[in-house]
Amino acid sequence: MKQYVFTVLFTAALTLSLAWAVWQLSLRYKLHPGIRERDVHKTPTPRLGGVAMFLAMVAAILVSAANPFFEIFWADPKPVYAILIASTIIVIVGVADDLWDLDWMIKLGAQFLAAGVIAWYGELQILSLPIGGLALGSSAVSITLTVFAIVIVMNAVNFIDGLDGLVAGVCLISNAIFFAYSYMLVRDTGSSTYFNLASFLAAVLVGACLGFLPINWNPAKLFMGDSGALVLGLLMATSAVTITGQLDPAMLDPDQFGRSQLLGAFIPILLPLVVVMLPLLDFGLAVIRRLGAGKSPFSPDRKHLHHRMLDMGHTDRDAVLIFYAWTAIIGLAVLLMYISVNEDWYGTYWIGVAFGVVGIAACLVVTLMPSHRDSAAAPPARERAEPLRASAPNPRARARRT
């Protein structure tokens, strides 16, 4: 565990240092795009924070090569090389998009290319599904399913990147929960070592988000941009795919194994979906909404979940904290279901169910009953997000537009 803690702290410190440097360079050379209609912020802000996160994560991965505790996944370095290559592709395209707004087809093609590198060259694939012990016997099916899963998670994480600190905090919580699960899963399956690629990637992601959050918290000095959000989604999906290869599909047979192992076999698919449930929900609603309007599923708009929360009356920070709460409660509920069963706690998995029900009820109350704000001090979210009309007589409005 000490090695994982060192990985988190090393990645966090390096990310924070590099983010500050990127911020200073971006301001000096004016590497910040104009404000778009759907943006909430009103001050031009650099979007190259993903570069700092990427460099810090690459450094952490390379440092692990010299650490004997992590030699288990360096024995066959192809998966690690695939992760580095795929991440580099995404960062290059993400930076170009953050600076010049690339066509969505170019970005989507790069995402499929990066996911293909992970699945084909890195041989990190979804090998089985928790459906009656179904094993994917065809390599083509495994690769195809893996590629689409990675691309979907990448876009889901990127879609919620709309408020200061939102993606960094949600991914920090999600990966912390996933790290705890993957660590315990390796222990419960009787592995000779607790060090594995999935847990290591989760620790690196926790460190990157932890280091980036101070400079990204409201009011943000630096955004992670597509280069950061897409890489986070890529590595989160990759770590989830990696952990599925550690379980024997036979564990899914309830006649041969008890309920404890059956639940443990379902969670490798369930928990990765749960920790990114809000991004996936936002992504699914956006695709349905845009296709229904006859638009591209990747055409931008201002109807994401975080935008709707602002329109309900929540402040930017309140909306972000509510997203944190939703992510933590749902993820911890499923994690407790696994822990309670495998540790033979009293009440078995109902501990997790009860925690989830109570937590979700509390979150619903907070979400649907936003606190009232002083309209003079903070204008409504819709007014802040939409561009001001040219005919506005208010000189303060003209000054803000300038």
Secondary structure, 3 states (H helix, E strand, C coil): CHHHHHHHHHHHHHHHHHHHHHHHHHHHCCCCCCCCCCCCCCCCCCCCHHHHHHHHHHHHHHHHCCCHHHCCCCCCCHHHHHHHHHHHHHHHHHHHHHHHCCCHHHHHHHHHHHHHHHHHHCCCCCCEECCCCEECCCHHHHHHHHHHHHHHHHHHHHHCCCCCCHHHHHHHHHHHHHHHHHHHHHHHCCCCCCCCHHHHHHHHHHHHHHHHHHHHCCCCCCCCHHHHHHHHHHHHHHHHHHHHCCCCHHHHCCCCCCHHHHHHHHHHHHHHHHHCHHHHHHHHHHHHHHHHCCCCCCCCCCCCHHHHHHHHCCCHHHHHHHHHHHHHHHHHHHHHHHHHHHCCCCCCCHHHHHHHHHHHHHHHHHHHCCCCCCCCCCCCHHHHHCCCCCCCCCHHHHHHHC
